Amino acid sequence: MDTLTKAERSERMAKIKSKDTKPELRVRRIVRRLGYRYRLHRKDLPGRPDLIFPSRRKVIFVHGCFWHSHQGCKVANKPKSRKGFWSAKFERNRSRDARNQEALTGDGWRVFTVWECETKNTIVLESRLSRFLGASKKVSHEKGIK
């Protein structure tokens, strides 16, 4: 049974953001520091990827562990009430994510998913992002070397 009233639950759920979340902002900061330029949330791409690199044909999704049901993650705990509802909800989210990724790869995009729990270790995340994105266009201002 839910410990909140319908109005309290509705108010709490309305405060959950889908854009500009803390994990997404962490990823953006790292990508910017690495010297990459990107676009945000293009509506014409399946799933509205969080970061888009049009010239590289690459996209990054930053998934919340709870909402996208990250398997084996401590953050992705399952609610104890309304188990049937939440189980179906998470399955629909996973199916939608898979369809979006398949559509993007079918259109020639490379897709990288960052999980919320992975944003805590910035050193490892920076390395993974750098490998995915490839050579940076960052210019060294000290000697004018690319």
C-alpha positions as CSV (number, residue, x, y, z in Angstrom):
1,M,0.0,0.0,0.0
2,D,1.2,3.5,-0.8
3,T,2.1,5.7,2.2
4,L,1.2,8.9,0.3
5,T,-2.2,10.2,-0.7
6,K,-3.0,10.4,-4.4
7,A,-2.4,14.1,-4.4
8,E,0.9,13.8,-2.6
9,R,2.0,11.0,-5.0
10,S,1.0,13.1,-8.0
11,E,2.9,16.1,-6.7
12,R,6.0,14.1,-6.1
13,M,5.9,12.4,-9.5
14,A,5.4,15.7,-11.3
15,K,8.7,16.9,-9.8
16,I,10.7,14.2,-11.6
17,K,12.6,15.7,-14.5
18,S,13.3,14.0,-17.8
19,K,15.9,16.6,-19.0
20,D,18.8,18.3,-17.3
21,T,19.0,15.7,-14.6
22,K,22.1,15.5,-12.4
23,P,23.5,12.5,-14.2
24,E,22.9,14.1,-17.5
25,L,24.7,17.3,-16.4
26,R,27.7,15.3,-15.1
27,V,28.0,13.6,-18.6
28,R,27.7,17.0,-20.3
29,R,30.4,18.5,-18.1
30,I,32.8,15.6,-18.9
31,V,32.1,15.8,-22.7
32,R,32.6,19.5,-22.7
33,R,35.9,19.2,-20.8
34,L,37.0,16.6,-23.4
35,G,36.5,19.3,-26.1
36,Y,33.4,17.9,-27.8
37,R,30.5,19.9,-29.1
38,Y,27.0,18.4,-29.0
39,R,23.3,19.1,-29.5
40,L,20.6,18.3,-26.9
41,H,17.3,16.3,-27.2
42,R,16.7,16.4,-30.9
43,K,13.0,15.7,-31.4
44,D,13.5,14.2,-34.9
45,L,15.6,11.2,-33.5
46,P,14.0,8.2,-31.9
47,G,14.0,8.4,-28.1
48,R,15.3,12.0,-28.2
49,P,18.9,11.2,-27.2
50,D,20.3,13.3,-24.4
51,L,23.5,14.3,-26.3
52,I,23.8,14.2,-30.1
53,F,27.0,14.5,-32.1
54,P,25.7,15.0,-35.7
55,S,29.1,15.1,-37.5
56,R,30.1,11.8,-35.8
57,R,26.7,10.2,-36.2
58,K,26.8,9.3,-32.5
59,V,24.3,9.7,-29.7
60,I,24.4,9.3,-25.9
61,F,21.5,8.4,-23.7
62,V,21.8,9.0,-19.9
63,H,19.4,6.6,-18.3
64,G,18.2,6.7,-14.7
65,C,18.7,3.3,-13.1
66,F,15.3,3.3,-11.5
67,W,13.2,4.3,-14.5
68,H,15.0,2.3,-17.1
69,S,15.4,-0.7,-14.7
70,H,19.2,-1.1,-14.7
71,Q,19.7,-4.8,-14.1
72,G,21.8,-5.7,-11.0
73,C,22.0,-2.1,-9.8
74,K,21.3,-1.1,-6.2
75,V,19.7,2.2,-7.3
76,A,17.1,0.3,-9.5
77,N,15.1,-1.0,-6.5
78,K,11.6,-2.2,-7.3
79,P,8.7,-0.6,-5.5
80,K,7.0,-2.8,-2.9
81,S,3.5,-1.6,-3.7
82,R,1.6,-2.1,-7.0
83,K,4.1,-4.6,-8.2
84,G,2.1,-5.5,-11.3
85,F,1.9,-1.9,-12.4
86,W,5.6,-1.2,-11.9
87,S,6.7,-4.5,-13.5
88,A,4.7,-3.7,-16.7
89,K,5.9,0.0,-16.6
90,F,9.6,-1.1,-16.5
91,E,9.1,-3.7,-19.2
92,R,7.5,-1.0,-21.5
93,N,10.5,1.3,-20.8
94,R,13.0,-1.4,-21.6
95,S,11.1,-2.3,-24.8
96,R,10.9,1.4,-25.9
97,D,14.6,1.9,-25.2
98,A,15.5,-1.2,-27.3
99,R,13.2,0.0,-30.2
100,N,14.8,3.4,-30.1
101,Q,18.3,2.0,-30.1
102,E,17.5,-0.3,-33.0
103,A,15.9,2.5,-35.0
104,L,19.0,4.7,-34.5
105,T,21.5,2.0,-35.4
106,G,19.4,1.2,-38.4
107,D,19.7,4.8,-39.5
108,G,23.5,4.7,-39.1
109,W,23.9,6.2,-35.7
110,R,26.2,4.7,-33.0
111,V,24.5,4.6,-29.6
112,F,26.1,4.8,-26.1
113,T,24.1,4.4,-22.9
114,V,25.4,5.9,-19.6
115,W,23.6,4.7,-16.5
116,E,23.0,7.0,-13.6
117,C,25.2,4.8,-11.3
118,E,28.1,5.0,-13.7
119,T,28.2,8.8,-13.4
120,K,29.6,8.6,-9.9
121,N,33.0,7.5,-11.1
122,T,34.0,10.3,-13.3
123,I,37.5,9.0,-14.2
124,V,36.1,5.7,-15.6
125,L,33.2,7.5,-17.3
126,E,35.6,10.1,-18.9
127,S,37.7,7.2,-20.3
128,R,34.6,5.4,-21.7
129,L,33.2,8.6,-23.2
130,S,36.5,9.4,-24.8
131,R,36.8,6.0,-26.4
132,F,33.2,6.1,-27.7
133,L,33.6,9.6,-29.2
134,G,37.0,9.1,-30.7
135,A,39.6,11.8,-31.5
136,S,38.7,15.2,-30.1
137,K,38.7,18.4,-32.0
138,K,40.0,20.2,-28.9
139,V,42.8,22.7,-29.7
140,S,45.6,23.2,-27.3
141,H,45.9,27.0,-26.8
142,E,49.4,26.8,-25.4
143,K,51.1,25.8,-28.7
144,G,48.3,26.0,-31.2
145,I,48.5,22.2,-31.7
146,K,45.4,20.1,-32.4
